[in-house]
Amino acid sequence: MLTVFTPSFADEANTNAQNLTVKEIVSRLPPDRFRVILLSQGSPDPRIAARQNTELLRWSRHGNTARWLTRVLLSKIDIYFFPREGPLDRLFLFLRRSLGLPITLVTYIVMALDEIPVTATLTRAIREADHVVGNSSHVAKTVEDRFGVAAGTICDGVSREVFYPPAELGRRRSKITVLYAGSFQARKRVDLVIREAAQWPDVDFRLAGKGEEEGRCRALVSDLACDNVTFVGHLSQQALAQEMRQADLFLFPSVREGHPQVLVQAAACGLPVIAMDLYKPDYVVSDETGYLVKSDDELSHKVRLLLTDQDLRLRMSAAAARHALQFDWDRVTRDWERVFTKASGKRGKRTSWMDR
């Protein structure tokens, strides 16, 4: 049995994208083959709480780093998975190298590294890792281009028990709905969705999410007199899936992303997606399941194309649902099982540094 530690939180209420990913993976790892140690601040995800061979390290107001690291080392872990940028990760990386700790390091990269500053901690986590994985083929390529380190690719998955197409997939609707889902941040450019809505008064536009730009977006809706725009707020995964099943098109004009899971969630619900080509998401096959566009003018053109061509929209809807099948979380977790087993084996038969 391999013991895996990840500095990720198991809390049910924690919706940070990286923690959501880890919770999906951990909840599916076979407990007879993998013992897992995670962090916890509140009530854990019920799937993880019920999982055998799982230990939760509780958060407290003081002394977390020293207490957690001591517990991790005493547990004689085999794999440190998904290091972050915190003091726990920095101290672990320092001790691993200075003491020669026989612990496998598996680093997961979730943001393209071509144009962003990279911290010393992340640089070390990449260069010293036994295995580096990007969450898209584009992200993996930026790791290789910047650091000369070979990186594999494992995309985040989708929960198909939550995100699935409507029973009437392919049904022709009398009223078209365009959906945006994500945070209201400047880089997400929700204002472009609203400006598109102003051009299509007979189409419903629904905006799901919260964020600091929401006030400006509401003001823009008022200025443009967009009676066809609805702010639906932050949604649970189940509520978001229901919104997606009731929509016809997913519009996502964000210009800076890693590999946003919302795109595969939309595809799994049978939604054609229009997104920017900048981060080259594997979740969208341009011209087949939607469009990856290079400019705002092209975005507007593709919106018009899909809103006015119902047959094209329905073909892409079916293609998107088929494409999303390969990103099922069970399949993704089996890929991670292979990575953990292979990466751990690279370090050979190990004994605890305390037994030396």
C-alpha positions in Angstrom: 0.0 0.0 0.0 1.2 3.5 -0.9 0.8 6.4 1.5 0.0 9.6 -0.3 0.0 13.0 1.4 -1.4 16.1 -0.3 -1.5 19.6 1.3 -5.1 20.0 0.1 -8.2 20.4 2.1 -10.9 17.8 2.3 -13.6 20.2 3.5 -16.9 19.8 1.7 -17.5 23.6 1.7 -14.1 24.4 0.1 -14.7 25.1 -3.6 -11.2 26.1 -4.5 -10.6 24.4 -7.9 -7.4 22.6 -6.8 -9.1 21.3 -3.7 -12.1 20.1 -5.7 -9.7 18.2 -8.0 -8.0 16.5 -5.1 -11.3 15.5 -3.4 -12.5 13.9 -6.6 -9.3 11.9 -7.0 -8.9 10.9 -3.3 -12.6 9.8 -3.1 -12.0 7.4 -5.9 -8.5 6.0 -5.1 -8.8 2.3 -4.0 -8.5 2.3 -0.2 -6.9 -1.2 -0.3 -4.0 0.2 -2.3 -3.7 3.9 -1.3 -3.6 5.4 2.2 -4.2 9.1 1.9 -3.5 12.0 4.3 -5.1 15.4 3.7 -5.8 18.6 5.6 -9.1 19.6 7.1 -10.5 22.8 8.6 -14.3 22.2 8.6 -16.6 19.3 7.8 -15.0 17.0 5.3 -16.5 15.8 2.1 -18.7 12.8 3.1 -17.0 10.6 0.5 -13.6 11.3 2.1 -15.0 11.0 5.6 -16.3 7.5 4.8 -13.2 6.4 3.0 -11.1 3.8 4.7 -7.3 4.3 5.1 -7.8 8.1 5.2 -6.4 10.5 7.8 -7.3 14.2 8.1 -4.9 16.6 9.7 -6.9 19.3 11.5 -6.3 23.0 11.1 -5.8 25.1 14.2 -5.1 28.8 14.7 -1.4 28.3 15.5 1.4 25.9 14.7 0.0 24.1 11.7 3.1 23.9 9.6 5.3 22.3 12.3 2.5 20.0 13.5 1.5 18.9 10.0 5.1 18.3 8.8 6.0 16.3 11.9 2.9 14.1 11.4 3.7 13.6 7.7 7.3 12.5 8.4 6.2 10.2 11.2 3.7 8.6 8.9 6.5 7.6 6.6 4.7 8.8 3.5 5.6 7.5 0.1 4.3 10.3 -2.1 3.9 14.1 -1.6 1.3 15.0 -4.2 0.4 18.4 -5.6 2.7 20.8 -3.6 1.5 24.4 -3.4 3.1 27.7 -2.3 2.7 27.6 1.4 5.2 27.4 4.3 4.5 23.6 4.6 5.6 23.0 1.0 8.7 25.2 1.3 9.8 23.5 4.4 9.1 20.0 3.0 11.1 20.7 -0.1 14.0 22.0 1.9 14.1 19.0 4.2 13.5 16.5 1.4 16.6 17.8 -0.4 18.9 18.5 2.6 18.1 15.2 4.4 17.7 13.1 1.3 14.2 12.1 2.3 13.1 9.1 0.3 9.7 10.6 -0.5 8.4 10.7 -4.1 7.3 14.1 -5.3 4.5 14.4 -7.8 3.9 18.0 -8.9 0.7 19.0 -10.6 0.7 22.2 -12.7 -2.7 23.8 -13.3 -1.7 27.1 -15.0 0.2 27.8 -18.2 3.7 29.0 -17.3 4.6 30.8 -20.5 3.9 34.4 -19.5 3.5 34.4 -15.7 6.1 34.9 -12.9 7.1 31.6 -11.3 8.0 31.5 -7.6 11.1 29.8 -6.2 8.9 27.2 -4.5 7.1 26.2 -7.7 10.4 26.2 -9.6 11.9 23.8 -7.1 8.7 21.7 -7.1 9.1 21.2 -10.8 12.8 20.7 -11.0 13.0 18.3 -8.1 9.9 16.3 -8.9 9.9 12.6 -9.7 7.0 13.2 -12.0 5.4 16.5 -13.3 1.9 16.5 -14.7 0.1 19.4 -16.4 -3.7 19.6 -16.4 -3.8 20.2 -20.2 -1.5 19.4 -23.1 -0.9 23.2 -23.4 0.0 23.6 -19.7 2.4 20.5 -20.0 4.1 22.1 -23.0 4.7 25.3 -21.2 6.4 23.4 -18.4 8.7 21.7 -20.9 9.4 24.9 -22.8 10.3 26.9 -19.7 12.1 24.3 -17.6 13.2 21.6 -20.0 11.3 19.1 -17.8 9.2 16.4 -19.4 5.6 16.7 -18.2 2.7 14.4 -18.7 -0.9 15.4 -19.1 -3.9 14.4 -17.0 -6.9 16.7 -17.5 -9.2 17.3 -14.6 -12.4 15.2 -14.9 -16.1 15.7 -14.7 -18.6 14.1 -12.4 -21.0 12.5 -14.9 -23.4 11.6 -12.1 -23.9 15.4 -11.8 -23.1 16.8 -15.2 -25.0 14.9 -18.0 -27.0 15.9 -21.0 -30.7 16.5 -20.8 -33.0 13.6 -21.7 -34.2 15.6 -24.7 -30.7 16.4 -26.1 -31.3 17.5 -29.7 -34.8 18.9 -29.0 -35.4 22.1 -30.8 -36.3 24.9 -28.5 -38.5 28.0 -29.2 -36.4 30.2 -27.0 -32.6 30.1 -27.0 -30.5 30.6 -23.8 -26.8 31.5 -23.6 -25.1 30.7 -20.3 -21.9 32.1 -18.7 -20.6 30.5 -15.4 -17.5 31.6 -13.6 -16.3 34.3 -11.2 -16.8 38.0 -12.0 -13.2 39.1 -12.4 -11.7 41.4 -15.0 -9.9 38.6 -16.7 -13.1 36.7 -17.2 -14.6 39.6 -19.3 -18.2 39.0 -18.3 -18.9 42.5 -19.9 -18.4 40.9 -23.3 -21.3 38.5 -22.6 -23.5 41.4 -21.6 -22.5 43.3 -24.8 -23.5 40.2 -26.8 -26.8 40.1 -25.0 -27.5 43.7 -26.1 -27.2 42.5 -29.7 -29.7 39.6 -29.2 -32.7 40.9 -27.3 -34.8 37.8 -28.1 -32.2 35.5 -26.6 -31.9 34.9 -22.8 -28.5 35.4 -21.3 -27.9 33.9 -17.8 -24.8 34.8 -15.7 -23.8 32.4 -12.9 -21.2 33.4 -10.4 -20.0 36.2 -8.0 -17.0 38.5 -7.8 -15.7 42.0 -7.6 -16.8 43.0 -11.1 -20.4 42.1 -10.5 -21.4 45.7 -9.6 -19.9 47.0 -12.9 -21.6 44.2 -14.8 -25.0 45.1 -13.3 -24.4 48.8 -14.1 -23.6 47.8 -17.7 -26.8 45.8 -18.0 -28.7 48.9 -16.9 -26.9 51.2 -19.2 -27.5 48.9 -22.2 -31.1 48.3 -21.1 -30.6 44.5 -21.4 -33.9 43.1 -20.2 -32.7 39.6 -21.3 -29.9 39.3 -18.8 -30.4 37.4 -15.5 -27.8 37.2 -12.7 -28.4 33.8 -11.0 -25.6 34.1 -8.4 -23.2 31.5 -7.1 -24.5 28.0 -7.7 -23.9 24.6 -6.2 -22.5 22.0 -8.7 -26.0 20.4 -8.9 -27.7 23.7 -9.6 -25.0 24.7 -12.2 -25.6 21.4 -14.0 -29.3 22.1 -14.1 -28.7 25.5 -15.6 -26.4 24.0 -18.2 -29.1 21.4 -19.2 -31.5 24.2 -19.7 -29.2 26.3 -21.9 -28.2 26.1 -25.6 -24.8 27.7 -25.7 -22.0 28.3 -23.2 -20.1 31.5 -23.7 -16.7 31.9 -21.9 -14.6 34.9 -23.0 -12.0 34.7 -20.3 -8.5 35.5 -21.5 -6.4 34.0 -18.7 -6.9 30.4 -17.5 -5.3 27.1 -16.7 -7.7 24.5 -17.9 -11.1 25.6 -16.6 -13.3 22.6 -15.5 -16.4 24.6 -16.3 -15.8 24.0 -20.0 -15.9 20.2 -19.6 -18.9 20.5 -17.4 -20.7 22.4 -20.1 -19.7 19.9 -22.7 -20.9 17.0 -20.5 -24.3 18.7 -20.4 -24.3 18.9 -24.2 -23.5 22.6 -24.6 -21.5 23.9 -27.5 -18.7 26.1 -26.1 -17.3 29.3 -27.4 -14.0 30.2 -25.6 -10.7 31.9 -26.3 -7.9 30.0 -28.0 -5.2 31.5 -25.7 -5.1 28.6 -23.3 -6.0 25.9 -25.8 -8.4 23.8 -23.7 -8.5 20.1 -24.5 -12.2 20.2 -23.4 -13.2 22.0 -26.7 -12.6 20.6 -30.2 -12.8 23.7 -32.3 -15.2 23.5 -35.2 -16.6 20.2 -33.8 -17.8 20.7 -30.2 -17.7 24.5 -30.3 -15.2 27.2 -31.2 -11.9 28.4 -29.9 -11.5 32.0 -31.1 -8.6 34.3 -31.4 -10.3 37.7 -31.2 -13.4 39.4 -29.9 -14.7 39.9 -33.5 -14.4 36.2 -34.1 -16.2 35.5 -30.9 -19.1 37.7 -32.0 -19.1 36.0 -35.3 -19.3 32.5 -33.8 -22.0 33.5 -31.4 -24.1 34.7 -34.4 -23.3 31.5 -36.3 -24.5 29.3 -33.5 -27.6 31.4 -32.6 -28.8 31.5 -36.1 -28.0 27.9 -37.2 -30.0 25.5 -35.2 -28.8 22.4 -37.0 -25.2 23.3 -36.4 -25.9 24.0 -32.7 -27.6 20.6 -32.3 -24.7 18.8 -34.0 -22.2 20.4 -31.8 -24.3 19.7 -28.8 -24.2 16.0 -29.4 -20.5 16.1 -30.3 -19.7 17.9 -27.1 -21.5 15.3 -24.9 -19.5 12.5 -26.7 -16.2 14.3 -26.3 -16.7 14.8 -22.6 -17.0 11.1 -22.0 -13.2 10.7 -22.0 -12.9 13.0 -19.0 -14.9 11.0 -16.6 -13.4 11.2 -13.1 -13.2 7.5 -12.7 -11.0 7.3 -15.8 -8.9 10.2 -14.7 -8.3 8.7 -11.3 -7.0 5.5 -12.9 -4.5 7.7 -14.7 -3.4 9.1 -11.4 -3.1 5.6 -9.9 -0.6 4.7 -12.6 1.3 7.9 -12.1 1.6 7.3 -8.3 2.7 3.7 -8.8 5.2 4.5 -11.5 6.7 7.6 -9.8 7.0 5.8 -6.5 8.7 2.9 -8.2 11.3 5.2 -9.7 12.8 5.8 -6.3 13.3 2.1 -5.7 12.9 0.3 -2.3 12.9 3.0 0.3 13.3 3.0 4.0 12.3 5.8 6.3 15.0 8.5 6.9 14.3 7.9 10.6 15.5 4.3 10.2 18.8 5.1 8.7 
